[in-house]
Amino acid sequence: MKTSARTCLQRLALMTGLMLLAAATASAAAVASARPSQELVILLRAHEAYAAASAQSTRVVSVRARRPLTGELTVLPVIGRRVGADGLKWLRVRLPGRPNGLTGWIRERGTVAGATRWRIVVSISRRQVLAYRDSRLIRVFDAIVGKASAPTPQGEFFVEEIVQLPPGAAGAPFALALSSRSDVFQEFAGGPGQTALHGLANIGGVLGTAVSHGCVRLSTDAISWLAERIGPGVPVTVTG
């Protein structure tokens, strides 16, 4: 009877594990498939972001027209639209920086509309990066994620800019700088604690482990593949 009970418990544990794995996979797929195309907006000038679609509401942050690392125009995901009481068109956008997941309303004037068919999902538990296009899973890459003392931030973010790094730089050859910031480091290596997907060059690590300071490390082939296809504004969902 004891052996039989032990066997039943082992089978139940196995089934539970498989169900949890399937649920995690389905969850990641659902996140990516929910929105096959993401509306973007390109800023032609600096914008003030507000808590509501009104310049009389609380100012959230001022958004630069160009990104600090590359000088490229700022591109933001659009998650809402509204005509304000002033008769002007407003856009609700995701914003870079702290606190993570920040959103705000900007005037549509002084922007250009865009869109992307790409979406990235980072699964911390599986230590993988999944690339979707038109809601279809295109590639899966093994990754290194943040260690327990410096975890990779979870939530809805986006690619701020794509940086080509010199051969001797840590994380070369590319970094996809994200809108998220470390929950542990207010600054890191002279920067604002910004997280990124980047390479392994000059920094190392074993794919499939959790040893980074919060960034997501990928093989040279993987980060190069992404850098060729992913542009600013592409949504990045980081799940547990």
FIFIZA-465498 format. One line per field, with one value per residue: residue number from 0; x, y, z of N, C-alpha, C, O in turn; residue in three letters. Coordinates in pm, whole numbers, plus 50000, padded with zeros to 5 digits. Each point is the difference from the previous one (the first is absolute). Layout:
BEGIN
num <- c(NUM,...) .
n_x <- c(X,...) .
n_y <- c(Y,...) .
n_z <- c(Z,...) .
ca_x <- c(X,...) .
ca_y <- c(Y,...) .
ca_z <- c(Z,...) .
c_x <- c(X,...) .
c_y <- c(Y,...) .
c_z <- c(Z,...) .
o_x <- c(X,...) .
o_y <- c(Y,...) .
o_z <- c(Z,...) .
residuo <- c(ala,...) .
//
This chain:
BEGIN
num <- c(0,1,2,3,4,5,6,7,8,9,10,11,12,13,14,15,16,17,18,19,20,21,22,23,24,25,26,27,28,29,30,31,32,33,34,35,36,37,38,39,40,41,42,43,44,45,46,47,48,49,50,51,52,53,54,55,56,57,58,59,60,61,62,63,64,65,66,67,68,69,70,71,72,73,74,75,76,77,78,79,80,81,82,83,84,85,86,87,88,89,90,91,92,93,94,95,96,97,98,99,100,101,102,103,104,105,106,107,108,109,110,111,112,113,114,115,116,117,118,119,120,121,122,123,124,125,126,127,128,129,130,131,132,133,134,135,136,137,138,139,140,141,142,143,144,145,146,147,148,149,150,151,152,153,154,155,156,157,158,159,160,161,162,163,164,165,166,167,168,169,170,171,172,173,174,175,176,177,178,179,180,181,182,183,184,185,186,187,188,189,190,191,192,193,194,195,196,197,198,199,200,201,202,203,204,205,206,207,208,209,210,211,212,213,214,215,216,217,218,219,220,221,222,223,224,225,226,227,228,229,230,231,232,233,234,235,236,237,238,239) .
n_x <- c(50083,50139,50033,49843,50006,50149,49934,49862,50097,50088,49857,49944,50149,50002,49844,50043,50146,49919,49894,50130,50084,49867,49983,50169,49999,49867,50090,50164,49936,49936,50168,50106,49896,50075,50226,49831,49838,50219,49818,50058,50152,49969,50157,49829,49872,50121,50019,49822,50118,49811,49953,50004,49800,50180,49970,49779,50025,49945,50135,49970,49959,50214,49859,50176,50097,50150,50036,49962,49874,49781,49881,49991,49915,49927,50062,49804,50029,49900,49962,50070,49775,50095,49776,50188,50032,50213,49906,50115,50135,49866,50209,49874,50136,50094,50014,50132,50121,50130,49902,50101,50052,50198,49833,49963,49937,49976,50111,49787,49891,50033,49807,50130,49831,49948,50163,49894,50151,50137,50081,50032,50068,49964,50099,49888,49776,49900,49965,49799,50109,49817,50065,49905,49900,49939,50106,50138,49943,50111,49999,50139,49976,50170,49917,50097,49948,49831,50189,50049,50223,49989,49826,49967,50066,49862,49946,49875,50112,50190,49968,50159,50139,50036,50064,50077,49997,50101,50137,50086,49842,49987,50033,50223,49952,49872,49920,49896,50076,50029,49787,50056,49889,50221,49952,50162,50010,50087,50161,50029,50173,49944,49927,49848,50189,50108,49780,50094,49942,50090,50164,50089,49961,50181,49868,49975,50102,49899,50039,49846,50143,50046,50076,49816,50086,49967,50222,49948,50072,50112,49901,50211,50025,50022,50188,50147,49977,50061,50217,50024,49952,50158,49781,50089,50019,50189,49795,50001,49956,49978,50056,49819) .
n_y <- c(49880,49902,49775,49864,49965,49843,49788,49923,49936,49792,49827,49955,49882,49775,49871,49952,49832,49790,49925,49928,49790,49824,49953,49878,49776,49868,49951,49845,49784,49923,49946,49802,49831,50044,50007,49936,50142,50034,50065,50091,50046,50110,49964,50144,49930,50169,49821,50138,49906,49947,50115,50213,49921,50020,50176,49953,49853,49829,50166,49901,50066,50044,50034,49880,50186,50067,49826,49940,49816,49996,50060,49783,50004,50176,49804,50090,49862,49933,50139,50180,49979,50195,50004,50120,50028,49925,49800,50021,49990,49841,50035,49815,50108,49853,49966,50142,49815,50136,49826,49829,49991,50105,50098,50009,50193,49903,50195,50001,50174,50013,49936,49825,50009,49874,49879,49879,49909,50169,49797,50146,49789,50132,49817,50125,49987,50113,50198,50104,49965,50112,49881,50196,49841,50215,50086,50070,49799,50188,50138,49821,50166,49862,49964,50201,49873,50147,50099,49814,49975,49862,49988,49812,50207,50000,49883,50184,49864,50117,49939,50003,49837,50063,49863,50154,49786,50154,49985,50206,50056,50114,49778,50030,50112,49858,50204,49829,50198,49918,49940,49787,49999,50032,49782,49940,49958,50108,49872,50049,49943,50078,49786,50032,49896,50122,49965,49796,50050,49830,50114,49844,50092,49865,49832,49949,49803,49925,49953,50163,50170,49949,50089,50007,50166,49823,50021,50083,49824,50117,49814,49926,49776,49917,50019,49840,49796,49974,49966,49783,49905,49973,50051,50194,49984,49915,49933,50099,49796,50132,49801,49980) .
n_z <- c(50000,50151,49980,50086,50222,50071,49982,50161,50194,50001,50034,50214,50121,49971,50101,50218,50042,49986,50184,50169,49981,50047,50220,50091,49966,50127,50202,50015,50005,50202,50142,49966,50103,50209,50003,49867,50065,49973,50114,49803,50159,49806,50155,49976,50170,50079,50135,49985,50165,49887,50188,49928,49936,50135,49862,49987,49830,50134,50069,49801,49789,50051,49828,50069,49920,50153,49860,50215,49979,49957,50180,50061,49790,50116,50093,49934,50175,49811,50174,49883,49990,49939,50001,49971,50221,50007,50047,50192,49819,50090,50078,49978,50141,49857,50221,49886,50039,50126,50109,50104,49780,50017,50113,49779,50097,49798,50001,49928,50095,49779,49900,50051,49850,50177,49904,50156,49862,50057,50038,50167,49965,50179,49916,50151,50008,49832,50106,49993,49806,50070,49822,50063,49875,50027,50177,49839,50088,50056,50177,49994,50149,49948,50206,49973,50179,50022,50070,50115,49983,49824,50140,49883,49945,50178,49814,50038,49858,50027,49786,50157,50069,49786,50166,49854,50070,50127,49822,50006,49849,50194,49973,49995,49811,50116,49949,50101,49922,50207,49952,49961,50195,50005,50033,49855,49778,50178,50086,49781,50135,50204,50020,49836,49940,49843,49976,50025,49790,50114,49894,49863,49802,49997,49926,49782,50045,50186,49784,50014,49963,50214,49808,49871,49873,49865,49968,49798,50120,49842,49919,49971,50016,50208,50123,49943,50091,50214,50048,49954,50198,50155,50004,49932,50224,49915,49937,50201,49917,50179,49909,50132) .
ca_x <- c(49917,50087,50062,49897,49973,50115,49993,49893,50048,50100,49928,49930,50100,50041,49890,49993,50110,49969,49892,50057,50081,49909,49935,50097,50018,49877,49994,50091,49943,49883,50048,50050,49899,49886,50005,50090,50072,50007,50006,50112,50005,50136,50000,50077,50047,49978,49860,49964,49902,49911,49924,49874,50005,49979,50120,49973,50018,50136,50104,50067,50141,50031,50061,50089,49971,50101,50051,50131,50115,50020,49954,49887,49872,49929,49883,49926,49878,49875,49906,49869,49977,49886,49991,49985,49901,50051,49979,50123,50015,50099,50040,50055,50120,50092,50111,50121,50049,49935,49988,49976,49861,49941,49926,49953,49932,50070,49926,50034,50070,50145,50038,49970,49950,50074,49949,50092,49938,50083,49981,50095,49963,50111,49952,50105,50001,50055,50128,49994,49944,49916,49974,49876,49966,49861,49946,50059,50130,50100,50124,50016,50142,50039,50050,50041,49916,50051,50011,49899,50026,49985,49912,49955,49867,49888,49896,49985,50100,50024,50137,50024,50093,50089,50135,50108,50109,50133,50038,50054,49905,49924,49868,50004,50013,49885,49914,49867,49975,49857,49942,49999,50116,50023,49934,50104,50103,49957,50095,50087,50105,49991,49870,49886,49947,49912,50017,50013,50038,50130,50079,50084,50141,50074,49927,49987,49883,49947,49860,49910,50023,49955,50121,50026,49960,49865,49987,49981,50112,49972,50117,50029,49908,49864,49984,50017,49875,49900,50037,49971,49855,49923,50024,49950,49856,49948,49959,50072,49930,50086,49915,50070) .
ca_y <- c(50120,50116,50014,50047,50141,50076,50005,50094,50134,50032,50028,50127,50106,50010,50061,50140,50069,50014,50098,50132,50033,50030,50128,50108,50013,50059,50139,50078,50005,50087,50138,50041,49990,50087,50118,49965,50117,50102,50137,50077,50143,50054,50139,50094,50101,49959,50003,49985,49893,50036,49890,49991,50065,50142,50069,50047,49887,49987,49963,49876,50007,50059,49897,50055,49964,49903,49912,50047,49918,49997,50122,49971,50053,49921,49925,49952,49924,50069,49907,50063,50124,50076,50141,50068,50107,50110,49966,49946,49855,49957,49860,49941,49928,49947,50093,49940,50050,49965,49858,49908,49988,50134,50042,50138,50053,50105,50051,49935,50099,49989,49859,49924,49867,49882,49872,49887,49867,49917,50003,49914,49953,49944,49912,49986,49864,49912,50059,50004,50116,49955,50106,49979,50093,49975,49904,49867,49982,49985,49943,49990,50004,49983,50127,50018,50103,50056,49913,50025,50128,50109,49937,50071,50057,49942,50095,50037,50100,50009,50029,50144,50021,49888,50053,49914,50018,49968,49861,49981,50040,49894,49981,50013,50113,50090,50010,50054,50071,49994,50110,49964,50031,49905,50023,49993,50101,50131,50023,49884,50025,50137,50028,50012,49869,49954,49860,49979,49871,50023,49882,49939,50035,50070,49994,49856,49940,49879,50017,49919,50024,50128,50054,50138,50106,50042,49997,49869,49973,49906,49966,50097,49975,50038,50146,50055,49971,50095,50137,50019,49999,50072,50144,50072,49996,49863,49961,49892,49953,49917,49922,49922) .
ca_z <- c(50000,50005,49868,49909,50031,49955,49853,49964,50027,49898,49876,50018,49992,49860,49927,50041,49935,49857,49986,50024,49885,49890,50030,49978,49855,49946,50044,49916,49866,50004,50007,49869,49895,50027,49915,49890,49954,50103,49951,50054,49965,49991,50045,49918,50095,50139,50040,50139,50022,50110,50060,49926,49868,50025,50046,50136,50092,50055,49905,50040,49965,49871,49915,49898,49861,49957,50105,50046,49959,49855,49935,49912,50045,50100,49953,50116,49971,50028,50062,50011,49927,50051,49968,50127,50010,49919,49860,49943,50008,50097,49994,50122,49958,50100,50018,50056,50128,50126,50039,49889,49959,49996,49881,50006,49881,49928,49886,49874,49919,50014,49995,49879,50036,49954,50050,49991,50001,50087,50145,50070,50133,50078,50107,50100,50052,49897,49960,49854,49931,49890,49903,49926,49891,49960,50099,49980,50062,49895,50055,50145,50033,50140,50051,50139,50060,50124,50116,50104,50068,49902,49901,49880,50027,49927,49962,49860,49966,49857,49960,49984,49890,49970,50008,49953,50094,49947,50029,50134,50103,50066,49942,49854,49907,49999,50117,49982,50125,50031,50077,50142,50082,50108,50128,50103,49977,49950,49891,49979,49900,49955,49940,50092,50039,49891,49963,49857,49943,49936,49973,50104,49979,50105,50128,50023,50063,49937,49963,50080,50143,50054,50064,49959,50094,49963,49855,49938,49909,49892,49918,49893,49889,50039,50011,49865,49929,50049,49964,49857,49975,50103,50001,50117,50021,50003,50137,50067,50120,50085,50090,50101) .
c_x <- c(50087,50066,49901,49971,50113,49998,49895,50047,50101,49934,49929,50098,50045,49893,49987,50110,49975,49892,50052,50084,49912,49932,50094,50021,49879,49990,50088,49944,49880,50040,50040,49891,49885,49996,50098,50081,49995,50012,50115,49984,50145,49994,50089,50055,49978,49853,49988,49896,49921,49924,49866,50015,49966,50129,49981,50016,50145,50099,50075,50150,50015,50078,50083,49959,50097,50054,50144,50120,50031,49963,49885,49871,49932,49876,49932,49880,49876,49900,49862,49994,49880,50007,49970,49892,50043,49984,50122,50004,50115,50026,50048,50114,50072,50123,50123,50032,49918,49877,49969,49852,49929,49929,49957,49936,50083,49911,50047,50078,50151,50048,49968,49959,50088,49935,50110,49922,50076,49961,50098,49943,50125,49938,50114,50010,50062,50137,50014,49943,49925,49969,49877,49989,49861,49938,50055,50136,50103,50127,49994,50150,50021,50069,50053,49916,50060,50003,49901,50019,49988,49912,49970,49860,49893,49897,49995,50094,50011,50147,50015,50088,50090,50141,50098,50123,50134,50043,50048,49903,49931,49861,49994,49946,49884,49933,49867,49961,49850,49955,50002,50132,50010,49923,50101,50101,49939,50091,50090,50095,49987,49868,49889,49942,49904,50028,50000,50008,50133,50077,50083,50146,50055,49927,49970,49872,49950,49852,49911,50019,49947,50116,50027,49957,49861,49976,49979,50110,49963,50128,50019,49904,49860,49982,50018,49874,49893,50031,49972,49851,49919,50038,49951,49848,49942,49968,50083,49926,50093,49910,50085,50017) .
c_y <- c(50126,50025,50056,50147,50088,50015,50100,50144,50045,50035,50134,50116,50023,50071,50148,50082,50024,50103,50142,50046,50039,50135,50116,50024,50068,50147,50088,50016,50094,50145,50049,50003,50097,50120,49974,50118,50107,50138,50072,50147,50045,50148,50086,50114,49945,50017,49992,49889,50032,49877,49979,50076,50148,50061,50056,49887,49995,49960,49879,50010,50073,49896,50067,49955,49894,49922,50038,49922,50009,50130,49979,50058,49904,49936,49937,49916,50080,49899,50064,50130,50072,50143,50073,50107,50123,49976,49942,49848,49966,49851,49956,49908,49938,50090,49929,50056,49956,50086,49912,49991,50134,50026,50145,50040,50112,50049,49928,50095,49990,49856,49942,49859,49891,49874,49896,49870,49905,50018,49901,49963,49939,49919,49977,49856,49902,50047,49996,50133,49949,50119,49964,50103,49963,49890,49859,49996,49968,49932,49996,49993,49974,50128,49987,50114,50045,49900,50044,50136,50120,49950,50088,50054,49936,50107,50021,50115,50012,50029,50150,50029,49879,50056,49897,50029,49968,49860,49976,50031,49879,49991,50016,49871,50099,50001,50059,50062,50011,50122,49973,50037,49898,50040,50004,50114,50130,50046,49877,50032,50140,50038,50000,49867,49945,49854,49986,49852,50025,49869,49954,50044,50081,50004,49856,49959,49881,50022,49906,50016,50138,50062,50146,50099,50054,50004,49856,49980,49890,49970,50107,49982,50049,50151,50066,49980,50101,50142,50030,50022,50089,50147,50066,49996,49861,49961,49883,49967,49908,49931,49918,49856) .
c_z <- c(50000,49865,49900,50022,49952,49849,49955,50020,49896,49868,50006,49988,49856,49917,50032,49934,49853,49977,50020,49883,49882,50021,49976,49852,49937,50037,49915,49860,49996,50004,49863,49895,50018,49906,49886,49948,50108,49935,50071,49965,50007,50036,49911,50085,50140,50036,50152,50010,50126,50051,49931,49870,50014,50053,50141,50104,50047,49892,50053,49978,49867,49919,49891,49861,49950,50119,50034,49948,49851,49931,49905,50058,50098,49939,50121,49956,50041,50057,50020,49922,50060,49945,50130,49997,49919,49851,49932,50017,50095,49984,50138,49959,50119,50002,50056,50138,50119,50025,49880,49969,49991,49867,50016,49869,49938,49886,49874,49909,50024,50004,49863,50042,49942,50054,49990,50006,50090,50146,50063,50137,50065,50112,50098,50050,49901,49952,49848,49952,49878,49910,49918,49888,49950,50087,49984,50068,49891,50050,50152,50029,50149,50046,50141,50055,50133,50114,50108,50067,49908,49886,49879,50028,49913,49967,49851,49968,49848,49974,49980,49879,49983,49987,49946,50085,49934,50044,50142,50112,50062,49938,49850,49936,50001,50137,49957,50133,50022,50080,50149,50068,50113,50125,50115,49985,49946,49887,49991,49886,49940,49936,50103,50048,49897,49968,49848,49968,49931,49986,50118,49992,50117,50135,50039,50069,49922,49972,50080,50150,50040,50078,49966,50109,49966,49851,49953,49898,49901,49925,49892,49884,50032,50003,49863,49918,50040,49954,49853,49974,50095,49998,50127,50007,50008,50145,50052,50129,50077,50103,50097,49960) .
o_x <- c(49970,50011,50034,49986,49977,50031,50023,49973,50000,50039,49998,49969,50017,50030,49975,49976,50028,50006,49959,49995,50027,49981,49959,50009,50014,49953,49959,50008,49982,49938,49967,50006,49918,49892,50120,50109,49894,50091,50018,49922,50072,49924,50116,50083,49933,49932,50078,49902,50057,49992,49944,50100,49903,50066,50095,49994,50084,49977,50044,50079,49904,50097,49950,49939,49968,50004,50076,50109,50117,50041,49957,49988,50008,49921,50065,49938,49998,49978,49912,50102,49908,50108,49900,49943,49917,50037,49995,49939,50107,49913,50078,49981,49984,50042,49986,49956,49908,49996,49940,49916,49877,50050,50000,50003,50045,49912,50119,50082,50045,50110,49926,50062,50060,49897,50094,49897,49966,49947,50024,49945,50066,49929,50098,50111,50071,50071,50098,49927,50056,49957,49995,50042,49973,49925,49956,50081,49988,50051,49933,50071,49928,50066,49975,49991,50103,49913,49937,49902,50000,50047,50004,49911,50022,49984,50056,49985,49914,50074,49930,49970,50019,50026,50004,50050,50006,49952,49979,50035,49979,49929,49892,50001,50014,50011,49996,49949,49926,50081,49974,50103,49899,49992,49964,50036,49935,49960,50023,49958,50021,49981,50026,49887,49911,50115,49956,50031,50010,49954,49992,50077,49937,50033,50000,49902,50027,49922,50037,49940,49957,50010,50099,49943,49960,49886,50016,50011,49933,50098,49908,49950,49933,49904,49938,49960,49928,49910,49977,49963,49893,50118,49938,49931,49886,50085,50033,49991,50048,49939,50118,50057) .
o_y <- c(50096,50114,50086,50076,50109,50107,50076,50087,50115,50094,50075,50103,50113,50088,50082,50111,50107,50077,50091,50117,50098,50076,50104,50115,50088,50082,50109,50108,50074,50085,50112,50082,50018,50045,50020,49980,50026,50025,49986,50037,49967,50076,49966,50079,49898,50091,49933,50000,50037,49898,49890,50068,50049,49941,50045,50024,50079,49906,49998,49973,50009,49943,50083,49895,49925,50051,50043,50057,50006,50024,50093,50021,49878,50067,49932,50031,50064,49895,49941,50062,49938,50054,49973,50030,50084,50083,49966,49944,50060,49924,50069,49912,50045,50052,49904,50109,49919,50117,50046,50000,50004,49964,50054,49925,50090,49928,49971,49956,49990,49972,50060,49940,50016,50007,50015,49992,49882,50103,49892,50085,49914,50053,49932,49948,49908,49926,49951,50069,49927,50104,49894,50115,49885,49916,49909,50092,49899,49908,50082,49919,50054,50068,49901,50106,49948,49914,50105,50066,50114,49986,50123,49924,49975,50098,49923,50110,49950,50040,50059,50088,49922,50087,49886,50112,49913,49951,49892,49986,49898,50099,49992,49895,50109,49906,50105,49933,50043,50076,50091,50015,49944,50118,50029,50065,50001,50079,49929,50039,50019,50117,49985,49996,49921,49958,50090,49918,50091,49895,50054,49974,50095,50080,49966,50074,49988,50031,49885,49926,50079,49983,50056,49961,50106,49992,49904,50075,49902,50075,50077,50098,50059,50052,50102,50088,50052,50073,50115,50053,50048,50035,49934,50006,49983,50016,49907,50083,49900,50066,49977,49921) .
o_z <- c(49930,49955,49919,49904,49947,49948,49906,49918,49958,49931,49903,49939,49956,49920,49911,49954,49947,49904,49929,49961,49931,49905,49948,49956,49916,49921,49959,49941,49904,49935,49960,49908,49910,49961,50016,49948,50056,49921,50121,49912,50094,49941,49976,49954,50018,49951,50067,49925,50103,49932,50006,49978,49942,50086,50063,50120,49956,49925,50114,50091,49923,50048,49924,49982,49908,50112,49913,49989,49961,49886,49932,50121,49984,49932,50079,49899,50105,49941,50063,49973,50052,49977,50066,49896,49965,49918,49881,50091,49996,49957,50065,49917,50114,49897,50076,50036,49989,49959,49902,50090,49989,49894,50111,49902,50070,49953,49983,49919,50114,50048,49921,50087,49893,50067,49922,50068,50010,50040,49946,50071,49942,50085,49969,50016,50038,49931,49944,50072,49918,50049,49937,50014,49967,49951,50070,49986,49930,49937,50063,49941,50084,49922,50069,49938,50043,50013,49988,50035,50046,49887,50008,50037,49881,50073,49922,50054,49926,50090,49917,49920,50094,49917,50047,50001,49913,50102,50055,50117,49934,49988,49941,50064,49945,50078,49935,50090,49912,50054,50080,49935,50043,50034,50114,50099,49896,49914,50097,49891,49880,49965,50119,50048,50032,49998,49928,50086,49918,50044,50111,50092,50048,50088,50118,50006,49880,50091,50025,50078,49915,50121,50047,50102,50050,49955,50076,49903,50034,50008,49971,49945,49915,49943,49972,49924,49916,49959,49963,49896,49963,49998,50084,49899,50044,50088,49926,50090,49946,50084,49977,50076) .
residuo <- c(met,lys,thr,ser,ala,arg,thr,cys,leu,gln,arg,leu,ala,leu,met,thr,gly,leu,met,leu,leu,ala,ala,ala,thr,ala,ser,ala,ala,ala,val,ala,ser,ala,arg,pro,ser,gln,glu,leu,val,ile,leu,leu,arg,ala,his,glu,ala,tyr,ala,ala,ala,ser,ala,gln,ser,thr,arg,val,val,ser,val,arg,ala,arg,arg,pro,leu,thr,gly,glu,leu,thr,val,leu,pro,val,ile,gly,arg,arg,val,gly,ala,asp,gly,leu,lys,trp,leu,arg,val,arg,leu,pro,gly,arg,pro,asn,gly,leu,thr,gly,trp,ile,arg,glu,arg,gly,thr,val,ala,gly,ala,thr,arg,trp,arg,ile,val,val,ser,ile,ser,arg,arg,gln,val,leu,ala,tyr,arg,asp,ser,arg,leu,ile,arg,val,phe,asp,ala,ile,val,gly,lys,ala,ser,ala,pro,thr,pro,gln,gly,glu,phe,phe,val,glu,glu,ile,val,gln,leu,pro,pro,gly,ala,ala,gly,ala,pro,phe,ala,leu,ala,leu,ser,ser,arg,ser,asp,val,phe,gln,glu,phe,ala,gly,gly,pro,gly,gln,thr,ala,leu,his,gly,leu,ala,asn,ile,gly,gly,val,leu,gly,thr,ala,val,ser,his,gly,cys,val,arg,leu,ser,thr,asp,ala,ile,ser,trp,leu,ala,glu,arg,ile,gly,pro,gly,val,pro,val,thr,val,thr,gly) .
//
